[in-house]
Amino acid sequence: MRSIRPSSTAHRGGRTRRRTSPVLAAVALVSALALTTTACESGDTDASADASATAGTDDGKLKIPDDIKDRLKEHGIDIDKWRDGAWKDWDKDKWLREAKDYVNPIIEDLWDPDRMRDAEEPDQGVDENDISGDQGVTDPTPEPVQAAAVPPSYHTSAPTAGKVFFDSPEGTMVCSATVVQDPANPGKSNMVWTAGHCVHAGKKGGWYRNIAFVPSYNDAGRSAKELESATKEEIAPYGVWWGDWAQTSDQWIEQGGSTGGDGASYDFAVIHVTPEKGGDGKSLEETVGSALPVDFNAPAVPKVKEMAAIGYPAAPPYDGQTLYRCQDRPGRLSISSSDPTMYRIGCSMTAGSSGGGWVAAGSDGKPALVSNTSIGPVTSGWLAGPRLGEDAKGVYDSVSEKFAGQ
């Protein structure tokens, strides 16, 4: 989630939960009516360094796919040193930022004059879900809706919800996320939906590191005090699932920023995960028993009766340890007249809820994920998320196809 404040900005995506750090005093930076990332919450980099340096290892050897090894070598990164903490080096020359390993060999004369001339215009037909009338429209600010605590166990109440953890230059970070269906592997999905700014820093950075998903985090809904003595199994009853691939929109990578709301309309991502311990051969969907479909043709705002956003809000008055839910009729929020208009609902959830799924009746009338938390005001009160269209479907399909049959 990223936020708006008339007199100042706060990059709560990286700085508001480091309670032992003086960074808190520097959170409010001078800016006028600027949108900033706020719903990824940071922890203490040093406290997690040892665990992060050895996670995903087998007999002391770091598991890194061959293609990633090649990319690291290209950037002068020693793979052996990576395990020992070299991942904490955020030098811009070593911070990988490309969308994916992309190759595009030239086929000479493919685009001859005939083919270019015969290329047809895309279909401009209008259907009942056409949202052209929404472009550039912002509805009045919604009335705040008090988030309701999701009753534990979360696995029973909201089995697809969980947390995404990752490391950034600002420290150890967290967002919310949702288990979604995989069309290439029906019933056996290993795909997770979250916000783009939960996996990639946008135009001024690259991919975050040590990305992992924990489904049904704190399933029993224990208090922060109780969690101080909780075991890993109590905090992560369905295991830790490492992101072996992540993909976000090209627009987020090229335009996304911590201020100004840049790229917010394209602030979504899909993570493909694998169990840290190897697991029992079951997929994430089989493990948690559920996965949400994603609807890329949800109705335009005037036709949506209500949406429900779910997540782990972490900024006061919340502590990030328990799951909450807001439900409201959406309005429209336009960040830029050239970008798709976003959904907006009243909601008191704060930082930490970024990436959390928004559920509504899909085009078939059944519950489906139709958006994710992206931005909201620093003082809370409302949340906004991107409308998922062709760009989002492209990201989703690409990840699915990459792991088809696996």
C-alpha distance (Angstrom), angle and dihedral (degrees) to the residues before:
residue distance angle dihedral
M1 . . .
R2 3.76 . .
S3 3.76 124.8 .
I4 3.77 149.2 -138.5
R5 3.79 128.2 -143.6
P6 3.82 126.1 167.0
S7 3.79 97.3 -137.3
S8 3.78 106.3 26.8
T9 3.78 146.2 6.8
A10 3.75 132.6 -126.2
H11 3.78 125.1 -163.1
R12 3.76 90.9 -150.0
G13 3.78 87.4 165.4
G14 3.77 87.7 81.5
R15 3.74 113.0 12.6
T16 3.76 120.9 36.5
R17 3.78 104.0 81.5
R18 3.77 100.7 47.5
R19 3.76 89.2 104.7
T20 3.80 93.0 171.9
S21 3.77 92.1 51.1
P22 3.80 129.6 87.2
V23 3.78 87.4 -136.5
L24 3.79 88.2 94.3
A25 3.76 89.1 70.7
A26 3.78 90.2 57.0
V27 3.79 98.2 47.2
A28 3.79 97.1 100.6
L29 3.79 106.9 70.5
V30 3.77 122.7 179.8
S31 3.80 113.3 -95.5
A32 3.77 137.9 129.5
L33 3.78 119.6 -115.8
A34 3.80 92.9 -30.8
L35 3.79 127.4 165.8
T36 3.79 114.4 -132.7
T37 3.77 138.7 -179.6
T38 3.78 108.5 -96.5
A39 3.74 114.6 151.8
C40 3.75 102.5 70.4
E41 3.77 108.0 85.3
S42 3.79 124.9 -152.2
G43 3.74 132.5 -141.4
D44 3.78 133.3 -175.9
T45 3.78 115.7 -54.5
D46 3.79 94.5 -159.0
A47 3.78 93.5 49.7
S48 3.79 91.4 58.7
A49 3.77 99.9 35.0
D50 3.79 98.1 97.7
A51 3.78 94.6 47.0
S52 3.78 93.1 44.6
A53 3.77 92.8 48.9
T54 3.80 92.3 57.7
A55 3.80 101.4 33.6
G56 3.79 115.7 114.1
T57 3.78 93.8 26.3
D58 3.79 132.4 135.1
D59 3.81 119.5 -158.5
G60 3.78 89.2 -18.7
K61 3.81 94.5 -52.8
L62 3.77 119.5 117.7
K63 3.79 114.2 -123.4
I64 3.78 106.9 -129.6
P65 3.82 122.7 154.8
D66 3.79 114.5 -116.5
D67 3.78 93.5 -114.2
I68 3.80 91.0 53.8
K69 3.81 89.9 47.8
D70 3.78 88.7 56.4
R71 3.80 91.3 49.3
L72 3.79 91.5 50.1
K73 3.80 91.3 49.7
E74 3.79 90.0 51.0
H75 3.78 88.0 58.8
G76 3.79 93.9 46.3
I77 3.82 95.5 -106.8
D78 3.79 117.8 151.7
I79 3.80 107.4 -138.1
D80 3.79 94.6 -153.2
K81 3.79 91.5 52.8
W82 3.81 90.4 48.4
R83 3.80 90.9 71.3
D84 3.77 90.4 49.8
G85 3.79 92.7 58.0
A86 3.79 105.8 -74.6
W87 3.81 87.8 124.9
K88 3.79 86.3 76.4
D89 3.80 89.6 69.0
W90 3.79 103.6 101.3
D91 3.79 95.8 179.9
K92 3.79 106.2 153.0
D93 3.79 91.3 -123.5
K94 3.80 90.4 58.0
W95 3.80 97.6 40.6
L96 3.79 105.0 97.9
R97 3.79 111.8 -144.1
E98 3.83 109.0 162.5
A99 3.79 116.4 121.3
K100 3.80 92.5 -122.4
D101 3.76 143.0 -37.3
Y102 3.74 95.7 -65.2
V103 3.81 127.2 -171.0
N104 3.79 125.1 177.6
P105 3.83 111.8 174.3
I106 3.78 115.4 -160.5
I107 3.81 116.4 -110.4
E108 3.76 104.1 -159.1
D109 3.78 117.2 -133.7
L110 3.79 93.4 2.7
W111 3.78 89.9 123.1
D112 3.72 97.0 54.1
P113 3.82 119.6 163.6
D114 3.82 93.2 -95.4
R115 3.81 94.6 54.6
M116 3.77 92.0 46.1
R117 3.76 92.5 48.6
D118 3.81 93.5 46.3
A119 3.81 94.6 50.2
E120 3.81 108.8 118.1
E121 3.78 130.1 -136.2
P122 3.81 114.9 -105.1
D123 3.79 117.6 -98.7
Q124 3.80 109.1 -86.3
G125 3.79 95.8 -175.8
V126 3.80 116.6 141.9
D127 3.80 121.3 -131.4
E128 3.79 131.5 -174.6
N129 3.80 91.6 -87.4
D130 3.79 94.9 55.4
I131 3.81 108.7 140.4
S132 3.80 99.9 -173.7
G133 3.79 88.6 114.6
D134 3.81 89.5 59.8
Q135 3.81 94.8 57.1
G136 3.78 110.4 119.6
V137 3.81 92.7 1.6
T138 3.79 123.6 132.3
D139 3.78 119.4 -174.2
P140 3.81 122.9 -150.3
T141 3.80 115.3 -72.9
P142 3.80 107.9 -85.6
E143 3.77 122.3 -118.1
P144 3.83 111.5 -100.5
V145 3.80 115.4 -95.1
Q146 3.79 116.9 -153.5
A147 3.78 110.5 -124.2
A148 3.80 114.1 -120.7
A149 3.78 121.4 -138.8
V150 3.78 112.5 -112.8
P151 3.82 108.2 -125.3
P152 3.80 115.6 -117.7
S153 2.84 141.0 -88.0
Y154 3.79 86.3 66.6
H155 3.79 89.5 -166.9
T156 3.80 87.1 65.1
S157 3.80 98.6 38.2
A158 3.83 100.7 37.2
P159 3.82 110.0 4.7
T160 3.81 95.6 171.9
A161 3.82 95.8 55.0
G162 3.78 125.5 97.7
K163 3.77 147.1 130.1
V164 3.79 133.1 -83.7
F165 3.80 117.0 -146.9
F166 3.79 125.7 -165.9
D167 3.79 144.8 151.3
S168 3.79 124.3 -112.1
P169 3.81 134.2 170.3
E170 3.82 87.2 -91.6
G171 3.80 94.6 54.9
T172 3.78 141.5 -91.7
M173 3.80 109.5 -18.1
V174 3.80 140.6 -165.7
C175 3.78 138.3 -160.9
S176 3.79 136.2 167.3
A177 3.80 125.0 -104.1
T178 3.80 145.7 175.4
V179 3.81 134.7 -131.3
V180 3.81 107.3 -122.5
Q181 3.77 133.9 -171.8
D182 3.80 122.1 -93.2
P183 3.82 112.5 -141.4
A184 3.82 91.1 -158.8
N185 3.80 92.4 52.4
P186 3.81 107.2 32.9
G187 3.78 112.9 -161.1
K188 3.80 91.0 5.5
S189 3.79 105.2 72.0
N190 3.79 123.4 161.2
M191 3.80 92.7 179.9
V192 3.81 127.2 119.5
W193 3.82 127.3 -169.7
T194 3.80 121.7 -145.4
A195 3.82 141.6 138.3
G196 3.80 122.3 -63.4
H197 3.79 91.4 -125.2
C198 3.81 88.3 59.5
V199 3.80 91.9 66.0
H200 3.81 106.1 24.0
A201 3.81 133.4 35.4
G202 3.79 94.4 -140.1
K203 3.79 127.9 -137.3
K204 3.80 96.3 -8.2
G205 3.80 99.1 44.0
G206 3.77 147.2 17.2
W207 3.77 144.6 -120.2
Y208 3.77 117.3 -29.6
R209 3.79 117.3 -125.5
N210 3.78 139.6 -121.2
I211 3.80 91.1 21.0
A212 3.80 112.1 -175.0
F213 3.80 136.6 166.3
V214 3.81 125.7 -141.0
P215 3.82 113.2 -166.4
S216 3.81 117.4 -149.0
Y217 3.79 91.4 6.4
N218 3.84 108.9 -158.5
D219 3.78 89.3 3.8
A220 3.81 93.7 -174.1
G221 3.81 92.5 54.4
R222 3.80 94.3 -121.3
S223 3.78 119.0 -179.0
A224 3.78 121.5 -106.5
K225 3.79 88.7 -104.7
E226 3.79 92.5 52.4
L227 3.78 91.2 48.5
E228 3.80 90.7 59.7
S229 3.81 88.0 79.2
A230 3.81 98.6 29.7
T231 3.80 121.4 122.9
K232 3.79 123.0 -121.9
E233 3.80 88.2 -107.3
E234 3.81 90.5 55.8
I235 3.79 92.7 49.1
A236 3.80 95.0 40.1
P237 3.83 105.5 25.0
Y238 3.79 92.6 166.3
G239 3.77 95.9 43.5
V240 3.78 137.2 -110.5
W241 3.78 115.7 -67.9
W242 3.81 117.1 -159.6
G243 3.78 120.8 -145.6
D244 3.81 106.4 -115.7
W245 3.81 89.3 176.7
A246 3.79 135.7 14.3
Q247 3.76 131.7 -176.9
T248 3.78 133.5 -176.3
S249 3.79 133.6 173.0
D250 3.78 122.0 -68.6
Q251 3.80 86.6 -128.5
W252 3.80 92.0 59.0
I253 3.80 92.3 49.1
E254 3.79 92.1 47.2
Q255 3.81 100.4 36.9
G256 3.78 109.0 16.2
G257 3.77 115.8 120.6
S258 3.77 142.1 165.6
T259 3.80 92.1 -120.2
G260 3.77 136.2 40.3
G261 3.79 95.6 30.5
D262 3.80 89.9 -92.0
G263 3.79 111.5 175.5
A264 3.82 94.5 1.5
S265 3.80 93.4 132.9
Y266 3.81 88.1 59.9
D267 3.79 97.8 39.4
F268 3.80 100.2 129.9
A269 3.80 136.3 108.2
V270 3.80 143.7 -179.2
I271 3.79 123.3 -142.2
H272 3.80 123.6 -163.7
V273 3.80 110.0 -150.9
T274 3.78 140.6 -162.4
P275 3.82 127.7 -167.2
E276 3.79 116.2 -94.7
K277 3.80 93.4 -136.8
G278 3.78 98.3 39.9
G279 3.79 92.0 -103.8
D280 3.77 127.3 -144.1
G281 3.77 96.2 -65.8
K282 3.79 93.3 -88.7
S283 3.77 121.9 128.4
L284 3.79 122.5 -122.8
E285 3.80 90.4 -102.7
E286 3.80 91.4 51.4
T287 3.79 90.5 46.3
V288 3.81 95.9 53.2
G289 3.78 94.2 30.6
S290 3.77 97.4 -128.4
A291 3.81 147.2 59.9
L292 3.79 130.1 -177.3
P293 3.79 123.4 -125.5
V294 3.80 115.0 -125.1
D295 3.80 118.1 -130.0
F296 3.80 114.7 -152.4
N297 3.79 93.2 177.1
A298 3.79 101.5 52.7
P299 3.81 115.2 157.4
A300 3.78 121.4 -88.3
V301 3.79 115.7 -93.9
P302 3.82 98.4 -93.8
K303 3.82 89.4 58.6
V304 3.82 97.3 49.4
K305 3.80 114.0 94.1
E306 3.80 96.7 -168.6
M307 3.78 145.7 -18.8
A308 3.78 130.8 -155.3
A309 3.82 121.5 -145.3
I310 3.79 119.9 -163.5
G311 3.79 131.9 -169.6
Y312 3.78 151.4 119.8
P313 3.84 105.2 -87.1
A314 3.80 109.8 -157.4
A315 3.80 108.9 177.3
P316 3.84 118.0 87.3
P317 2.93 131.7 -39.6
Y318 3.82 83.8 30.2
D319 3.80 126.3 58.3
G320 3.79 102.1 -153.7
Q321 3.78 95.4 -116.5
T322 3.80 101.1 98.2
L323 3.78 134.8 53.9
Y324 3.82 124.2 -112.2
R325 3.77 137.6 -176.3
C326 3.81 136.4 -155.5
Q327 3.79 126.4 -165.6
D328 3.80 125.3 -167.8
R329 3.78 144.4 137.1
P330 3.83 106.5 -92.5
G331 3.76 128.0 -121.5
R332 3.79 130.5 -168.9
L333 3.79 129.1 -91.9
S334 3.79 122.0 -173.0
I335 3.79 117.0 -162.9
S336 3.79 93.6 174.0
S337 3.79 129.5 6.6
S338 3.81 88.3 -133.8
D339 3.82 93.8 56.5
P340 3.81 130.2 67.7
T341 3.79 114.4 -84.8
M342 3.80 114.2 -107.2
Y343 3.79 131.6 -132.2
R344 3.82 115.9 -111.1
I345 3.81 130.6 -169.2
G346 3.77 135.8 175.0
C347 3.82 109.9 -101.8
S348 3.80 137.8 149.7
M349 3.82 95.4 -148.6
T350 3.78 115.3 123.6
A351 3.79 139.9 -165.6
G352 3.80 114.3 -24.4
S353 3.78 94.0 46.6
S354 3.82 91.8 87.4
G355 3.76 113.9 126.9
G356 3.79 92.5 19.0
G357 3.78 113.7 142.6
W358 3.79 126.3 -101.0
V359 3.78 112.7 -146.8
A360 3.79 127.9 -161.1
A361 3.78 138.8 147.9
G362 3.77 104.5 -70.3
S363 3.79 128.1 -142.5
D364 3.82 88.0 -77.5
G365 3.81 92.6 50.4
K366 3.82 94.0 -110.0
P367 3.84 125.2 114.8
A368 3.79 112.4 -83.7
L369 3.77 139.3 161.9
V370 3.80 106.9 -99.5
S371 3.82 102.6 165.5
N372 3.79 145.5 -10.2
T373 3.78 134.2 -128.4
S374 3.80 110.5 -88.0
I375 3.80 112.9 150.3
G376 3.80 140.5 11.7
P377 3.80 139.9 151.8
V378 3.79 120.2 -72.0
T379 3.79 88.9 -123.4
S380 3.84 90.4 49.0
G381 3.79 124.5 -130.4
W382 3.79 101.4 128.7
L383 3.80 142.3 28.2
A384 3.79 131.3 -152.6
G385 3.77 131.5 -160.6
P386 3.80 137.1 -177.8
R387 3.78 122.1 -95.3
L388 3.80 105.8 -118.1
G389 3.79 111.5 -126.4
E390 3.79 138.1 144.7
D391 3.81 94.9 -43.9
A392 3.78 91.7 53.8
K393 3.80 91.1 45.4
G394 3.79 89.2 52.3
V395 3.80 91.5 56.1
Y396 3.81 91.6 45.5
D397 3.80 94.9 47.8
S398 3.79 92.5 45.7
V399 3.80 93.0 56.2
S400 3.79 91.7 44.1
E401 3.80 93.1 50.0
K402 3.80 92.5 46.6
F403 3.80 89.8 62.6
A404 3.78 99.2 32.9
G405 3.79 111.3 148.2
Q406 3.80 93.9 7.7
